[in-house]
Structure formats: structure tokens, C-alpha cells
């Protein structure tokens, strides 16, 4: 910026620096282009890292939430699902397949015998006949 004509020859009262627009050289424009490209690469890499970490965090959060829900169900019902030894009975007299808990003698499952099961039981009941499994 040139001095206005009315200020020529006068000494300034003060000098100061201000941030003002300055036209860039071709080299400065190229350098800013390189800087921009590097920043874009940084952004892309950071977004990829974030996505990887987000997936990991989401997985851990989902796992923790499932654990909380499981514990809430256990506390609410006062029971938990565990492996319990059971005895299985197949009775020809009433044609039933029955499962009984060994710790409480409670019947936990029963259904009618299939034709194959009934036939196998009848064959086992006959003396001298080998059972078909």
C-alpha cells in the first residue's frame, strides 16, 4: 500500500504491525498446497483410527451391557442358568420320555415317546433280542 499523497514527507506519529491481506508468491501457494495435502492425509488417518477405536469401544460397551442385563435378570428372578445333572427316563407304561433334576427330583421336561424310541424299548424288553439304537 502506498502512502497517500497528503502524507508524503511527513514522519509517522507511530509505527505498528497489523495483520492484513498480502498477495502470495507462486512458491508460497505451492507450499500451502503441500501443507493442505499433508493435513488431509492426517485427517484421513485419524478418522480411520477413530473408526477402529470406535468399533472396539462399541464392542466392549455391547459386551458390558450384555453382562449388566444378564446380572439384572439373575437378580430379578433369583435364579441363574447352570448345568445340572439330570436323569432321563423312557417309560413304556405311559409312553413318556421324562427328564428329572438329580438335585431336586423335579421333572424339568417330558414328552411322548417317538415311534422309534418306543420300538427300541419294546425290543430291549424282549429276552434274547438285541436293541436297535
C-alpha positions as CSV (number, residue, x, y, z in Angstrom):
1,X,0.0,0.0,0.0
2,X,1.4,3.3,-1.0
3,X,1.4,6.4,1.3
4,X,-1.3,8.7,0.4
5,X,-0.1,11.9,-1.3
6,X,-1.1,14.1,1.7
7,X,1.3,12.1,4.0
8,X,4.4,12.3,1.8
9,X,7.3,13.8,3.5
10,X,5.8,13.6,7.0
11,X,7.2,11.5,9.7
12,X,4.7,9.0,11.2
13,X,3.5,9.6,14.7
14,X,3.9,5.8,15.4
15,X,4.5,2.6,13.6
16,X,2.7,-0.7,14.2
17,X,2.2,-4.1,12.6
18,X,-1.3,-5.3,11.6
19,X,-2.5,-8.5,10.0
20,X,-3.6,-7.5,6.6
21,X,-4.0,-9.4,3.3
22,X,-0.8,-10.0,1.4
23,X,-0.6,-11.4,-2.1
24,X,1.2,-14.8,-2.1
25,X,4.1,-15.8,-4.4
26,X,3.7,-18.9,-6.6
27,X,6.2,-20.7,-4.3
28,X,4.1,-19.8,-1.2
29,X,0.9,-21.1,-2.9
30,X,2.7,-24.4,-3.8
31,X,3.9,-24.8,-0.2
32,X,0.4,-24.2,1.2
33,X,-0.9,-26.8,-1.3
34,X,1.6,-29.3,0.1
35,X,0.6,-28.4,3.6
36,X,-3.0,-28.9,2.8
37,X,-2.4,-32.3,1.3
38,X,-0.5,-33.4,4.4
39,X,-3.3,-32.2,6.6
40,X,-5.8,-34.1,4.6
41,X,-3.7,-37.3,5.0
42,X,-3.6,-36.7,8.7
43,X,-7.4,-36.3,8.8
44,X,-8.0,-39.5,6.9
45,X,-5.6,-41.4,9.1
46,X,-7.1,-40.0,12.2
47,X,-10.6,-40.8,11.0
48,X,-9.5,-44.4,10.3
49,X,-8.0,-44.7,13.8
50,X,-11.2,-43.3,15.3
51,X,-13.3,-45.8,13.3
52,X,-11.1,-48.7,14.6
53,X,-11.2,-47.4,18.1
54,X,-14.9,-46.7,17.9
55,X,-15.6,-50.3,16.8
56,X,-13.5,-51.6,19.6
57,X,-15.2,-49.3,22.2
58,X,-18.7,-50.2,20.8
59,X,-17.8,-53.9,21.1
60,X,-16.7,-53.5,24.7
61,X,-19.7,-51.4,25.5
62,X,-22.0,-54.0,24.0
63,X,-20.3,-56.8,25.9
64,X,-20.6,-54.8,29.2
65,X,-24.2,-54.0,28.6
66,X,-25.0,-57.7,27.9
67,X,-23.3,-58.6,31.2
68,X,-25.4,-56.0,33.1
69,X,-28.6,-57.3,31.5
70,X,-27.7,-60.9,32.4
71,X,-26.9,-59.9,36.0
72,X,-30.1,-57.9,36.2
73,X,-32.2,-60.9,35.1
74,X,-30.4,-63.1,37.6
75,X,-31.0,-60.7,40.5
76,X,-34.6,-60.0,39.4
77,X,-35.5,-63.7,39.1
78,X,-33.3,-65.0,41.8
79,X,-32.2,-67.8,39.5
80,X,-29.3,-68.5,37.1
81,X,-28.9,-70.8,34.2
82,X,-26.4,-73.6,35.1
83,X,-25.5,-77.1,34.1
84,X,-27.4,-79.5,36.3
85,X,-27.1,-83.3,36.3
86,X,-30.4,-84.9,35.2
87,X,-31.7,-88.4,34.8
88,X,-33.6,-89.4,31.6
89,X,-36.4,-92.0,31.8
90,X,-38.2,-93.6,29.0
91,X,-41.3,-95.3,30.3
92,X,-43.3,-97.8,28.2
93,X,-46.2,-97.9,30.6
94,X,-47.3,-94.4,29.8
95,X,-45.2,-93.9,26.6
96,X,-43.3,-90.9,28.1
97,X,-39.8,-89.5,27.9
98,X,-39.1,-87.7,31.2
99,X,-36.1,-85.7,32.4
100,X,-35.7,-85.3,36.2
101,X,-33.2,-83.0,38.0
102,X,-31.0,-85.1,40.3
103,X,-30.5,-82.3,42.9
104,X,-34.3,-81.7,43.5
105,X,-36.0,-84.7,41.8
106,X,-38.1,-82.1,39.9
107,X,-39.4,-83.1,36.5
108,X,-38.0,-80.5,34.1
109,X,-39.1,-81.9,30.7
110,X,-41.5,-84.5,29.5
111,X,-42.8,-85.6,26.1
112,X,-44.3,-88.6,24.5
113,X,-42.0,-91.2,23.1
114,X,-41.3,-91.2,19.4
115,X,-42.2,-94.4,17.5
116,X,-38.5,-95.2,17.1
117,X,-37.9,-94.8,20.9
118,X,-40.9,-97.0,21.7
119,X,-39.9,-99.7,19.3
120,X,-36.4,-99.7,20.7
121,X,-37.7,-100.0,24.3
122,X,-40.0,-102.9,23.3
123,X,-37.2,-104.7,21.7
124,X,-35.0,-104.2,24.8
125,X,-37.8,-105.7,26.9
126,X,-37.9,-108.9,24.8
127,X,-35.4,-111.5,26.1
128,X,-32.7,-112.5,23.6
129,X,-33.4,-109.6,21.2
130,X,-30.6,-107.1,20.7
131,X,-31.9,-103.5,21.0
132,X,-31.8,-101.2,17.9
133,X,-30.3,-97.8,18.7
